[in-house]
C-alpha cells in the first residue's frame, strides 16, 4: 500500500513526532481513506473559506477564519457536528499502535472519585468513566483542540461537549448543567467548557467522561492516573491489543438477541422457536422455569 505524500514537521514536544498534512485540492469528491498504519500524534489539515464544501463535513471555521482541524487526514477529512461517531472504523481496522501526546493534560473536574467504570453495566456497555462532582462544578477541557459537537440528548448524554484534540483523541463530557463553548471553537487544555450537572439519562450528579480514537471509546483509566489527577506518562502508547482489549466483550454483546414476550408465549414455546432449551433461557435471563412472563418483557435467547 502506498502512503500519500506527507510534509513532515518534527516537533520536539515531549519527544513526539507530528505530521502536518496539506489538504488535497478540491476535486468534488472526498479524499480516499488514508492508510491507518500511519502513526501520527497530531496530523492536521487546513482549508480556507473560499473552498466549496459541505459546510458540516470535513471543514471548520471560527468567525470566518481559517481553522486547523486536528488529525484531519487520520479521520479521513470528516468533520461534522451531527454524529458522535461518523467514522465507521471498527476496532479491528485501527492501527496497531499510535503515540498520544499527553503533555498538556488537565484533570476535568475538582473531584477524582470514580462512581462507575468503563465496561458492561446492567447488560449494556458503558463507554465512559463516571466521575463524582457537585452540580455547578467547573468542567474543563482535558487537552487542547477544537469543539466538534455541543448538543443535548434528553434520554442520553443530556448537555454534552465533544472535542477533537490536537493529540488525535476525542473526548466526550456529558450530563452537564450548562455549556460554555460553541461548535468549531478552539480550546486550550484547562479551559472551562461547562458546569457539572445531572442532565439527560442520569441517576445523580456526575461527569460522564469518554476518550475515543477514530470513534472507538476506550477505558480512560488506561491513560489517566485518577488518584493523582494526571496521566501515567507524557506519551501514551495506544495499542489495539491493550487499549482496546474490551473488543471481545463488545462482539459478545453484539451477538446478544432478545425475544419480546407476546400474549400466549411460554418459555417452552420461546425455546422451541429459537432452537434452544428452557434451561438455557433461564440461565441467560436469571429466571426460573416457573417464572411468570409479562407481555412486553425481553427474554434473551442468545
Phi and psi in degrees as GROMACS dihedral restraints (atoms count N, CA, C in turn):
[ dihedral_restraints ]
;  ai    aj    ak    al  type     phi  dphi    fc
    3     4     5     6     1   -90.6    20    10
    4     5     6     7     1   138.7    20    10
    6     7     8     9     1   -89.0    20    10
    7     8     9    10     1   149.0    20    10
    9    10    11    12     1   -67.1    20    10
   10    11    12    13     1   155.4    20    10
   12    13    14    15     1   -60.6    20    10
   13    14    15    16     1   130.5    20    10
   15    16    17    18     1  -122.0    20    10
   16    17    18    19     1   136.7    20    10
   18    19    20    21     1   -95.1    20    10
   19    20    21    22     1   115.8    20    10
   21    22    23    24     1  -100.9    20    10
   22    23    24    25     1   127.3    20    10
   24    25    26    27     1  -116.9    20    10
   25    26    27    28     1   124.4    20    10
   27    28    29    30     1   -89.4    20    10
   28    29    30    31     1   122.0    20    10
   30    31    32    33     1  -109.6    20    10
   31    32    33    34     1   127.4    20    10
   33    34    35    36     1   -96.8    20    10
   34    35    36    37     1    52.6    20    10
   36    37    38    39     1  -103.9    20    10
   37    38    39    40     1   112.9    20    10
   39    40    41    42     1    55.4    20    10
   40    41    42    43     1    29.9    20    10
   42    43    44    45     1    59.5    20    10
   43    44    45    46     1    28.1    20    10
   45    46    47    48     1   -98.2    20    10
   46    47    48    49     1   160.1    20    10
   48    49    50    51     1  -114.8    20    10
   49    50    51    52     1   131.1    20    10
   51    52    53    54     1  -123.7    20    10
   52    53    54    55     1   159.2    20    10
   54    55    56    57     1  -122.0    20    10
   55    56    57    58     1   127.8    20    10
   57    58    59    60     1  -100.0    20    10
   58    59    60    61     1   117.1    20    10
   60    61    62    63     1  -113.6    20    10
   61    62    63    64     1   118.8    20    10
   63    64    65    66     1   -70.9    20    10
   64    65    66    67     1   145.8    20    10
   66    67    68    69     1   -70.1    20    10
   67    68    69    70     1   132.1    20    10
   69    70    71    72     1   -66.3    20    10
   70    71    72    73     1   157.2    20    10
   72    73    74    75     1   -60.5    20    10
   73    74    75    76     1   149.4    20    10
   75    76    77    78     1   -72.3    20    10
   76    77    78    79     1   114.5    20    10
   78    79    80    81     1  -110.6    20    10
   79    80    81    82     1     1.8    20    10
   81    82    83    84     1    90.8    20    10
   82    83    84    85     1    -6.3    20    10
   84    85    86    87     1  -127.9    20    10
   85    86    87    88     1   155.5    20    10
   87    88    89    90     1   -73.4    20    10
   88    89    90    91     1   146.1    20    10
   90    91    92    93     1   -62.5    20    10
   91    92    93    94     1   155.8    20    10
   93    94    95    96     1   -67.8    20    10
   94    95    96    97     1   153.1    20    10
   96    97    98    99     1   -62.3    20    10
   97    98    99   100     1   121.1    20    10
   99   100   101   102     1   -69.1    20    10
  100   101   102   103     1   154.0    20    10
  102   103   104   105     1   -63.4    20    10
  103   104   105   106     1   128.6    20    10
  105   106   107   108     1   -77.7    20    10
  106   107   108   109     1    -4.7    20    10
  108   109   110   111     1   -77.3    20    10
  109   110   111   112     1   -11.5    20    10
  111   112   113   114     1   -61.8    20    10
  112   113   114   115     1   142.3    20    10
  114   115   116   117     1  -117.9    20    10
  115   116   117   118     1    60.1    20    10
  117   118   119   120     1   -83.3    20    10
  118   119   120   121     1   149.1    20    10
  120   121   122   123     1  -100.9    20    10
  121   122   123   124     1   -18.0    20    10
  123   124   125   126     1  -161.4    20    10
  124   125   126   127     1    55.6    20    10
  126   127   128   129     1   -72.4    20    10
  127   128   129   130     1   149.9    20    10
  129   130   131   132     1  -145.4    20    10
  130   131   132   133     1   156.6    20    10
  132   133   134   135     1  -125.6    20    10
  133   134   135   136     1   155.4    20    10
  135   136   137   138     1  -126.0    20    10
  136   137   138   139     1   145.1    20    10
  138   139   140   141     1  -136.9    20    10
  139   140   141   142     1   163.4    20    10
  141   142   143   144     1  -120.1    20    10
  142   143   144   145     1   156.5    20    10
  144   145   146   147     1   -61.4    20    10
  145   146   147   148     1   -17.5    20    10
  147   148   149   150     1   -79.3    20    10
  148   149   150   151     1   -15.3    20    10
  150   151   152   153     1   -72.0    20    10
  151   152   153   154     1   138.3    20    10
  153   154   155   156     1   -80.0    20    10
  154   155   156   157     1   131.4    20    10
  156   157   158   159     1  -164.5    20    10
  157   158   159   160     1   159.2    20    10
  159   160   161   162     1   -59.9    20    10
  160   161   162   163     1   121.4    20    10
  162   163   164   165     1   -65.9    20    10
  163   164   165   166     1    -8.6    20    10
  165   166   167   168     1  -119.7    20    10
  166   167   168   169     1     8.6    20    10
  168   169   170   171     1  -137.9    20    10
  169   170   171   172     1   124.6    20    10
  171   172   173   174     1    83.6    20    10
  172   173   174   175     1    -5.1    20    10
  174   175   176   177     1  -138.3    20    10
  175   176   177   178     1   152.8    20    10
  177   178   179   180     1  -148.0    20    10
  178   179   180   181     1   134.6    20    10
  180   181   182   183     1  -132.9    20    10
  181   182   183   184     1   148.1    20    10
  183   184   185   186     1  -128.5    20    10
  184   185   186   187     1   115.9    20    10
  186   187   188   189     1    55.0    20    10
  187   188   189   190     1    42.4    20    10
  189   190   191   192     1    61.3    20    10
  190   191   192   193     1    21.2    20    10
  192   193   194   195     1  -105.4    20    10
  193   194   195   196     1   155.8    20    10
  195   196   197   198     1   -62.9    20    10
  196   197   198   199     1   133.0    20    10
  198   199   200   201     1  -124.3    20    10
  199   200   201   202     1   133.9    20    10
  201   202   203   204     1   -84.7    20    10
  202   203   204   205     1   118.1    20    10
  204   205   206   207     1   -85.5    20    10
  205   206   207   208     1   121.1    20    10
  207   208   209   210     1   -61.6    20    10
  208   209   210   211     1   137.6    20    10
  210   211   212   213     1    51.6    20    10
  211   212   213   214     1    40.5    20    10
  213   214   215   216     1   -62.9    20    10
  214   215   216   217     1   -49.0    20    10
  216   217   218   219     1   -70.0    20    10
  217   218   219   220     1   -38.5    20    10
  219   220   221   222     1   -55.8    20    10
  220   221   222   223     1   -38.1    20    10
  222   223   224   225     1   -91.0    20    10
  223   224   225   226     1    19.8    20    10
  225   226   227   228     1    57.4    20    10
  226   227   228   229     1    36.9    20    10
  228   229   230   231     1    57.5    20    10
  229   230   231   232     1    31.7    20    10
  231   232   233   234     1  -101.9    20    10
  232   233   234   235     1   118.3    20    10
  234   235   236   237     1  -139.1    20    10
  235   236   237   238     1   107.1    20    10
  237   238   239   240     1  -144.2    20    10
  238   239   240   241     1   147.0    20    10
  240   241   242   243     1  -100.5    20    10
  241   242   243   244     1     7.3    20    10
  243   244   245   246     1   -88.3    20    10
  244   245   246   247     1   -28.7    20    10
  246   247   248   249     1  -135.6    20    10
  247   248   249   250     1   139.7    20    10
  249   250   251   252     1   -63.9    20    10
  250   251   252   253     1   -45.5    20    10
  252   253   254   255     1  -128.6    20    10
  253   254   255   256     1    86.6    20    10
  255   256   257   258     1   -91.3    20    10
  256   257   258   259     1     5.0    20    10
  258   259   260   261     1   -85.0    20    10
  259   260   261   262     1   -27.2    20    10
  261   262   263   264     1    56.4    20    10
  262   263   264   265     1    43.5    20    10
  264   265   266   267     1  -115.5    20    10
  265   266   267   268     1   118.7    20    10
  267   268   269   270     1   -77.5    20    10
  268   269   270   271     1   161.5    20    10
  270   271   272   273     1   -59.6    20    10
  271   272   273   274     1   -38.3    20    10
  273   274   275   276     1   -62.3    20    10
  274   275   276   277     1   -23.0    20    10
  276   277   278   279     1   -94.9    20    10
  277   278   279   280     1     0.0    20    10
  279   280   281   282     1   -70.6    20    10
  280   281   282   283     1   155.8    20    10
  282   283   284   285     1   -62.9    20    10
  283   284   285   286     1   155.0    20    10
  285   286   287   288     1   -63.4    20    10
  286   287   288   289     1   -37.1    20    10
  288   289   290   291     1  -154.8    20    10
  289   290   291   292     1   148.0    20    10
  291   292   293   294     1  -144.7    20    10
  292   293   294   295     1   134.4    20    10
  294   295   296   297     1   -85.0    20    10
  295   296   297   298     1   127.4    20    10
  297   298   299   300     1  -111.2    20    10
  298   299   300   301     1   120.6    20    10
  300   301   302   303     1   -76.7    20    10
  301   302   303   304     1   117.7    20    10
  303   304   305   306     1  -111.5    20    10
  304   305   306   307     1    16.0    20    10
  306   307   308   309     1   -59.9    20    10
  307   308   309   310     1   -35.4    20    10
  309   310   311   312     1   -97.8    20    10
  310   311   312   313     1    16.9    20    10
  312   313   314   315     1   -58.2    20    10
  313   314   315   316     1   137.3    20    10
  315   316   317   318     1  -129.6    20    10
  316   317   318   319     1   129.9    20    10
  318   319   320   321     1   -64.2    20    10
  319   320   321   322     1   138.3    20    10
  321   322   323   324     1   -74.4    20    10
  322   323   324   325     1   -27.5    20    10
  324   325   326   327     1  -138.9    20    10
  325   326   327   328     1   165.3    20    10
  327   328   329   330     1   -64.0    20    10
  328   329   330   331     1   -37.4    20    10
  330   331   332   333     1   -87.5    20    10
  331   332   333   334     1   150.5    20    10
  333   334   335   336     1  -122.0    20    10
  334   335   336   337     1    15.5    20    10
  336   337   338   339     1   -83.0    20    10
  337   338   339   340     1   128.8    20    10
  339   340   341   342     1   -89.4    20    10
  340   341   342   343     1   124.7    20    10
  342   343   344   345     1   -88.2    20    10
  343   344   345   346     1   -35.0    20    10
  345   346   347   348     1  -151.2    20    10
  346   347   348   349     1   134.4    20    10
  348   349   350   351     1   -91.6    20    10
  349   350   351   352     1   168.6    20    10
  351   352   353   354     1   -68.4    20    10
  352   353   354   355     1   136.9    20    10
  354   355   356   357     1   134.8    20    10
  355   356   357   358     1  -169.6    20    10
  357   358   359   360     1   -69.2    20    10
  358   359   360   361     1   130.1    20    10
  360   361   362   363     1  -142.0    20    10
  361   362   363   364     1   118.1    20    10
  363   364   365   366     1    51.8    20    10
  364   365   366   367     1    44.1    20    10
  366   367   368   369     1    81.4    20    10
  367   368   369   370     1     0.0    20    10
  369   370   371   372     1  -126.4    20    10
  370   371   372   373     1   162.1    20    10
  372   373   374   375     1   -91.7    20    10
  373   374   375   376     1   127.1    20    10
  375   376   377   378     1   -96.8    20    10
  376   377   378   379     1   112.8    20    10
  378   379   380   381     1   -88.1    20    10
  379   380   381   382     1     1.2    20    10
  381   382   383   384     1  -128.5    20    10
  382   383   384   385     1  -177.3    20    10
  384   385   386   387     1  -113.1    20    10
  385   386   387   388     1   124.8    20    10
  387   388   389   390     1   -91.3    20    10
  388   389   390   391     1   120.0    20    10
  390   391   392   393     1  -109.9    20    10
  391   392   393   394     1   130.9    20    10
  393   394   395   396     1   -64.3    20    10
  394   395   396   397     1   144.6    20    10
  396   397   398   399     1  -157.7    20    10
  397   398   399   400     1   172.7    20    10
  399   400   401   402     1  -105.2    20    10
  400   401   402   403     1   138.3    20    10
  402   403   404   405     1   -53.8    20    10
  403   404   405   406     1   128.5    20    10
  405   406   407   408     1   101.3    20    10
  406   407   408   409     1   -10.4    20    10
  408   409   410   411     1   -61.2    20    10
  409   410   411   412     1   141.9    20    10
  411   412   413   414     1   -71.2    20    10
  412   413   414   415     1   132.0    20    10
  414   415   416   417     1  -107.5    20    10
  415   416   417   418     1   129.5    20    10
  417   418   419   420     1  -115.7    20    10
  418   419   420   421     1   155.0    20    10
  420   421   422   423     1   -66.8    20    10
  421   422   423   424     1   131.8    20    10
  423   424   425   426     1   -82.3    20    10
  424   425   426   427     1   -28.1    20    10
  426   427   428   429     1  -137.6    20    10
  427   428   429   430     1   162.3    20    10
  429   430   431   432     1   -71.5    20    10
  430   431   432   433     1   153.4    20    10
  432   433   434   435     1   169.2    20    10
  433   434   435   436     1  -153.9    20    10
  435   436   437   438     1  -129.5    20    10
  436   437   438   439     1   135.7    20    10
  438   439   440   441     1   -69.9    20    10
  439   440   441   442     1   125.0    20    10
  441   442   443   444     1   -99.6    20    10
  442   443   444   445     1   -37.5    20    10
  444   445   446   447     1  -136.9    20    10
  445   446   447   448     1   135.6    20    10
  447   448   449   450     1  -131.0    20    10
  448   449   450   451     1   115.7    20    10
  450   451   452   453     1  -152.9    20    10
  451   452   453   454     1   178.8    20    10
  453   454   455   456     1  -137.9    20    10
  454   455   456   457     1   132.1    20    10
  456   457   458   459     1  -125.1    20    10
  457   458   459   460     1   114.0    20    10
  459   460   461   462     1   -64.1    20    10
  460   461   462   463     1   -38.9    20    10
  462   463   464   465     1  -105.7    20    10
  463   464   465   466     1    20.7    20    10
  465   466   467   468     1  -141.7    20    10
  466   467   468   469     1  -113.1    20    10
  468   469   470   471     1   -70.6    20    10
  469   470   471   472     1   -13.8    20    10
  471   472   473   474     1    66.9    20    10
  472   473   474   475     1  -142.3    20    10
  474   475   476   477     1   -75.4    20    10
  475   476   477   478     1   126.5    20    10
  477   478   479   480     1  -145.9    20    10
  478   479   480   481     1   159.6    20    10
  480   481   482   483     1  -131.8    20    10
  481   482   483   484     1   133.4    20    10
  483   484   485   486     1  -116.0    20    10
  484   485   486   487     1   129.0    20    10
  486   487   488   489     1  -121.0    20    10
  487   488   489   490     1   130.0    20    10
  489   490   491   492     1   -87.6    20    10
  490   491   492   493     1   118.0    20    10
  492   493   494   495     1   -92.0    20    10
  493   494   495   496     1   159.0    20    10
  495   496   497   498     1   -65.8    20    10
  496   497   498   499     1   -19.2    20    10
  498   499   500   501     1   -91.0    20    10
  499   500   501   502     1    11.0    20    10
  501   502   503   504     1    88.1    20    10
  502   503   504   505     1    -6.7    20    10
  504   505   506   507     1   -85.6    20    10
  505   506   507   508     1   162.6    20    10
  507   508   509   510     1  -122.8    20    10
  508   509   510   511     1   144.1    20    10
  510   511   512   513     1  -118.8    20    10
  511   512   513   514     1   149.3    20    10
  513   514   515   516     1  -121.5    20    10
  514   515   516   517     1   125.6    20    10
  516   517   518   519     1  -119.1    20    10
  517   518   519   520     1   114.9    20    10
  519   520   521   522     1  -126.7    20    10
  520   521   522   523     1   168.2    20    10
  522   523   524   525     1    67.7    20    10
  523   524   525   526     1    29.8    20    10
  525   526   527   528     1   -72.1    20    10
  526   527   528   529     1   155.3    20    10
  528   529   530   531     1   -91.4    20    10
  529   530   531   532     1   -21.9    20    10
  531   532   533   534     1  -158.1    20    10
  532   533   534   535     1   146.0    20    10
  534   535   536   537     1  -113.3    20    10
  535   536   537   538     1   145.6    20    10
  537   538   539   540     1  -108.2    20    10
  538   539   540   541     1    -9.8    20    10
  540   541   542   543     1  -114.0    20    10
  541   542   543   544     1   168.0    20    10
  543   544   545   546     1  -127.7    20    10
  544   545   546   547     1   161.0    20    10
  546   547   548   549     1   -58.3    20    10
  547   548   549   550     1   138.2    20    10
  549   550   551   552     1    75.0    20    10
  550   551   552   553     1     9.3    20    10
  552   553   554   555     1   -80.7    20    10
  553   554   555   556     1   135.4    20    10
  555   556   557   558     1   -80.1    20    10
  556   557   558   559     1   131.8    20    10
  558   559   560   561     1  -127.6    20    10
  559   560   561   562     1   149.4    20    10
  561   562   563   564     1  -101.8    20    10
  562   563   564   565     1   155.7    20    10
  564   565   566   567     1   -57.2    20    10
  565   566   567   568     1   128.5    20    10
  567   568   569   570     1    97.3    20    10
  568   569   570   571     1   -10.7    20    10
  570   571   572   573     1   -66.4    20    10
  571   572   573   574     1   138.4    20    10
  573   574   575   576     1   -65.9    20    10
  574   575   576   577     1   131.4    20    10
  576   577   578   579     1  -115.1    20    10
  577   578   579   580     1   -10.7    20    10
  579   580   581   582     1   174.2    20    10
  580   581   582   583     1  -172.8    20    10
  582   583   584   585     1  -118.2    20    10
  583   584   585   586     1   142.0    20    10
  585   586   587   588     1   -63.1    20    10
  586   587   588   589     1   149.9    20    10
  588   589   590   591     1  -160.2    20    10
  589   590   591   592     1  -152.5    20    10
  591   592   593   594     1  -145.8    20    10
  592   593   594   595     1    31.5    20    10
  594   595   596   597     1   -80.5    20    10
  595   596   597   598     1   160.5    20    10
  597   598   599   600     1    75.1    20    10
  598   599   600   601     1  -152.0    20    10
  600   601   602   603     1   -84.1    20    10
  601   602   603   604     1    92.7    20    10
  603   604   605   606     1  -146.7    20    10
  604   605   606   607     1   143.3    20    10
  606   607   608   609     1  -100.7    20    10
  607   608   609   610     1     1.3    20    10
  609   610   611   612     1   173.6    20    10
  610   611   612   613     1   163.6    20    10
  612   613   614   615     1   -60.3    20    10
  613   614   615   616     1   126.5    20    10
  615   616   617   618     1  -169.7    20    10
  616   617   618   619     1   164.6    20    10
  618   619   620   621     1  -102.3    20    10
  619   620   621   622     1   118.1    20    10
  621   622   623   624     1   -86.1    20    10
  622   623   624   625     1   113.6    20    10
  624   625   626   627     1  -119.7    20    10
  625   626   627   628     1   126.3    20    10
  627   628   629   630     1  -122.7    20    10
  628   629   630   631     1   148.3    20    10
  630   631   632   633     1  -119.2    20    10
  631   632   633   634     1   133.1    20    10
  633   634   635   636     1  -131.0    20    10
  634   635   636   637     1   149.4    20    10
  636   637   638   639     1  -128.4    20    10
  637   638   639   640     1   119.6    20    10
  639   640   641   642     1    51.9    20    10
  640   641   642   643     1    39.7    20    10
  642   643   644   645     1    87.5    20    10
  643   644   645   646     1   -10.0    20    10
  645   646   647   648     1  -100.3    20    10
  646   647   648   649     1   119.3    20    10
  648   649   650   651     1   -74.8    20    10
  649   650   651   652     1   148.5    20    10
  651   652   653   654     1  -138.0    20    10
  652   653   654   655     1   166.3    20    10
  654   655   656   657     1   -67.8    20    10
  655   656   657   658     1   116.4    20    10
  657   658   659   660     1   -63.9    20    10
  658   659   660   661     1   -22.2    20    10
  660   661   662   663     1   -71.6    20    10
  661   662   663   664     1    -9.8    20    10
  663   664   665   666     1   -74.4    20    10
  664   665   666   667     1   -25.4    20    10
  666   667   668   669     1  -108.8    20    10
  667   668   669   670     1   -35.8    20    10
  669   670   671   672     1  -101.5    20    10
  670   671   672   673     1   131.1    20    10
  672   673   674   675     1   -89.1    20    10
  673   674   675   676     1    91.1    20    10
  675   676   677   678     1   -62.0    20    10
  676   677   678   679     1   -42.9    20    10
  678   679   680   681     1   -56.8    20    10
  679   680   681   682     1   -33.6    20    10
  681   682   683   684     1  -104.4    20    10
  682   683   684   685     1     3.2    20    10
  684   685   686   687     1    54.7    20    10
  685   686   687   688     1    42.5    20    10
  687   688   689   690     1  -147.2    20    10
  688   689   690   691     1  -177.7    20    10
  690   691   692   693     1   -95.3    20    10
  691   692   693   694     1   158.4    20    10
  693   694   695   696     1   -68.0    20    10
  694   695   696   697     1   -34.3    20    10
  696   697   698   699     1  -144.0    20    10
  697   698   699   700     1   160.5    20    10
  699   700   701   702     1   -68.9    20    10
  700   701   702   703     1   -29.2    20    10
  702   703   704   705     1  -120.9    20    10
  703   704   705   706     1   121.8    20    10
  705   706   707   708     1  -102.1    20    10
  706   707   708   709     1   126.4    20    10
  708   709   710   711     1   -88.2    20    10
  709   710   711   712     1   100.4    20    10
  711   712   713   714     1   -79.5    20    10
  712   713   714   715     1   123.2    20    10
  714   715   716   717     1  -127.8    20    10
  715   716   717   718     1   147.6    20    10
  717   718   719   720     1   -64.3    20    10
  718   719   720   721     1   -35.6    20    10
  720   721   722   723     1   -73.3    20    10
  721   722   723   724     1   -42.1    20    10
  723   724   725   726     1   -95.9    20    10
  724   725   726   727     1   -51.5    20    10
  726   727   728   729     1   -62.6    20    10
  727   728   729   730     1   -36.0    20    10
  729   730   731   732     1  -113.1    20    10
  730   731   732   733     1    38.5    20    10
  732   733   734   735     1   -73.0    20    10
  733   734   735   736     1    -0.1    20    10
  735   736   737   738     1   -87.0    20    10
  736   737   738   739     1     4.1    20    10
  738   739   740   741     1   -58.8    20    10
  739   740   741   742     1   -36.6    20    10
  741   742   743   744     1   -63.8    20    10
  742   743   744   745     1   -40.3    20    10
  744   745   746   747     1   -63.7    20    10
  745   746   747   748     1   -40.2    20    10
  747   748   749   750     1   -62.3    20    10
  748   749   750   751     1   -40.0    20    10
  750   751   752   753     1   -67.7    20    10
  751   752   753   754     1   -37.0    20    10
  753   754   755   756     1   -64.7    20    10
  754   755   756   757     1   -42.4    20    10
  756   757   758   759     1   -65.0    20    10
  757   758   759   760     1   -36.9    20    10
  759   760   761   762     1   -65.9    20    10
  760   761   762   763     1   -24.7    20    10
  762   763   764   765     1   -85.9    20    10
  763   764   765   766     1    -8.6    20    10
  765   766   767   768     1   -67.6    20    10
  766   767   768   769     1   137.8    20    10
  768   769   770   771     1  -132.0    20    10
  769   770   771   772     1   146.2    20    10
  771   772   773   774     1  -125.6    20    10
  772   773   774   775     1   149.9    20    10
  774   775   776   777     1  -110.1    20    10
  775   776   777   778     1   134.6    20    10
  777   778   779   780     1   -93.5    20    10
  778   779   780   781     1   120.0    20    10
  780   781   782   783     1   -64.4    20    10
  781   782   783   784     1   131.7    20    10
  783   784   785   786     1  -117.6    20    10
  784   785   786   787     1   170.5    20    10
  786   787   788   789     1   -58.5    20    10
  787   788   789   790     1   130.8    20    10
  789   790   791   792     1    92.0    20    10
  790   791   792   793     1    -7.8    20    10
  792   793   794   795     1   -71.1    20    10
  793   794   795   796     1   142.2    20    10
  795   796   797   798     1  -130.9    20    10
  796   797   798   799     1   165.2    20    10
  798   799   800   801     1   -60.9    20    10
  799   800   801   802     1   -36.7    20    10
  801   802   803   804     1   -64.5    20    10
  802   803   804   805     1   -43.5    20    10
  804   805   806   807     1   -65.6    20    10
  805   806   807   808     1   -40.7    20    10
  807   808   809   810     1   -64.9    20    10
  808   809   810   811     1   -42.3    20    10
  810   811   812   813     1   -62.0    20    10
  811   812   813   814     1   -44.1    20    10
  813   814   815   816     1   -64.0    20    10
  814   815   816   817     1   -38.9    20    10
  816   817   818   819     1   -62.7    20    10
  817   818   819   820     1   -38.2    20    10
  819   820   821   822     1  -105.6    20    10
  820   821   822   823     1    14.4    20    10
  822   823   824   825     1    55.3    20    10
  823   824   825   826     1    49.5    20    10
  825   826   827   828     1  -132.8    20    10
  826   827   828   829     1  -164.9    20    10
  828   829   830   831     1  -120.6    20    10
  829   830   831   832     1   158.9    20    10
  831   832   833   834     1   -62.3    20    10
  832   833   834   835     1   -38.9    20    10
  834   835   836   837     1   -60.1    20    10
  835   836   837   838     1   -39.8    20    10
  837   838   839   840     1   -68.3    20    10
  838   839   840   841     1   -40.0    20    10
  840   841   842   843     1   -61.5    20    10
  841   842   843   844     1   -42.0    20    10
  843   844   845   846     1   -63.9    20    10
  844   845   846   847     1   -40.6    20    10
  846   847   848   849     1   -66.2    20    10
  847   848   849   850     1   -44.6    20    10
  849   850   851   852     1   -68.1    20    10
  850   851   852   853     1   -31.3    20    10
  852   853   854   855     1  -106.7    20    10
  853   854   855   856     1     1.4    20    10
  855   856   857   858     1    54.0    20    10
  856   857   858   859     1    48.9    20    10
  858   859   860   861     1  -127.9    20    10
  859   860   861   862     1   175.5    20    10
  861   862   863   864     1  -105.5    20    10
  862   863   864   865     1   161.8    20    10
  864   865   866   867     1   -63.4    20    10
  865   866   867   868     1   -22.3    20    10
  867   868   869   870     1   -95.8    20    10
  868   869   870   871     1     3.0    20    10
  870   871   872   873     1   -63.6    20    10
  871   872   873   874     1   142.6    20    10
  873   874   875   876     1   -85.4    20    10
  874   875   876   877     1   128.1    20    10
  876   877   878   879     1   -88.5    20    10
  877   878   879   880     1   143.8    20    10
  879   880   881   882     1  -108.3    20    10
  880   881   882   883     1   139.9    20    10
  882   883   884   885     1   -60.2    20    10
  883   884   885   886     1   129.9    20    10
  885   886   887   888     1    94.7    20    10
  886   887   888   889     1    -9.8    20    10
  888   889   890   891     1   -68.7    20    10
  889   890   891   892     1   143.7    20    10
  891   892   893   894     1   -92.3    20    10
  892   893   894   895     1   125.9    20    10
  894   895   896   897     1  -116.5    20    10
  895   896   897   898     1   117.9    20    10
  897   898   899   900     1   -77.0    20    10
  898   899   900   901     1   130.3    20    10
  900   901   902   903     1  -117.6    20    10
  901   902   903   904     1    -6.7    20    10
